[in-house]
């Protein structure tokens, strides 16, 4: 668990995976634009890390998530649903604090 979290905590790692979540391969430049604000060197480093972790693959079509990467993104989708509920609960809590 610690190794995976360490990989995902690396700057832009989650954004690279998220940009590839639709399952369609992206060439380097398109992926860089999809991630936004990432330098070519940082993108190269993240892609190398994600490829070594078997979460992203590269072929003539470009970069795409692997089966394992797609599984991770599916599970992160559940986290996104939780985050939305949590954010709503926090907003209600904060509104209650302001009213007092």
C-alpha positions in Angstrom: 0.0 0.0 0.0 2.8 2.4 0.9 4.6 1.8 -2.4 1.4 2.6 -4.4 0.6 5.7 -2.4 4.2 6.9 -2.8 3.9 6.5 -6.6 0.5 8.2 -6.7 1.7 11.1 -4.5 4.4 12.0 -7.0 3.7 15.3 -8.6 1.3 14.9 -11.6 1.1 11.1 -11.3 -2.7 11.2 -10.6 -3.3 13.8 -13.2 -1.5 11.7 -15.9 -3.6 8.6 -15.0 -6.8 10.7 -14.9 -6.1 12.1 -18.3 -5.9 8.6 -19.7 -9.0 7.3 -17.8 -11.2 7.1 -20.9 -9.1 4.3 -22.3 -8.0 6.0 -25.5 -4.3 6.3 -26.2 -2.8 9.7 -26.3 0.4 10.9 -28.0 2.9 12.7 -25.8 1.9 16.3 -26.8 -1.8 15.6 -26.4 -1.2 14.0 -23.0 0.9 17.0 -22.0 -2.0 19.3 -23.0 -4.5 17.0 -21.2 -2.6 17.1 -18.0 -2.0 20.9 -18.2 1.0 22.7 -16.7 3.4 19.8 -16.8 6.8 20.1 -18.3 8.1 17.6 -20.8 10.8 16.4 -18.4 8.2 15.8 -15.6 5.8 14.1 -17.9 8.6 11.8 -19.1 9.5 11.0 -15.5 5.9 10.3 -14.5 5.3 8.1 -17.6 8.5 6.1 -16.9 7.4 5.6 -13.3 3.8 4.6 -14.3 5.1 2.3 -17.0 7.5 0.6 -14.6 4.5 0.1 -12.2 2.5 -1.5 -15.1 -0.2 1.2 -14.8 0.5 2.8 -18.2 1.8 1.3 -21.5 3.1 2.8 -24.7 2.8 1.6 -28.2 2.5 3.2 -31.7 -0.9 4.7 -30.8 0.5 6.5 -27.8 0.2 6.1 -24.0 -2.8 4.3 -22.4 -3.6 2.7 -19.1 -3.1 -1.0 -18.8 -5.7 -3.4 -17.4 -4.2 -2.8 -14.0 -4.2 0.9 -14.5 -7.9 0.8 -15.5 -8.7 -1.3 -12.4 -6.9 1.4 -10.2 -8.9 4.2 -12.0 -12.2 2.3 -11.4 -11.3 2.1 -7.7 -10.3 5.8 -7.6 -13.7 6.6 -9.2 -15.2 5.2 -5.9 -13.0 7.6 -4.0 -14.2 10.5 -6.2 -17.8 9.6 -5.2 -16.8 9.5 -1.6 -15.0 12.9 -1.9 -18.1 14.5 -3.3 -20.2 13.3 -0.4 -17.5 14.4 2.1 -17.2 17.8 0.5 -21.0 18.3 0.8 -20.9 17.2 4.4 -18.0 19.6 5.1 -19.8 22.5 3.5 -22.9 21.9 5.6 -20.8 21.6 8.7 -19.0 24.9 7.9 -22.4 26.6 7.2 -23.5 25.5 10.7 -20.4 26.9 12.3 -20.9 30.3 10.5 -24.5 30.4 11.7 -23.5 30.0 15.3 
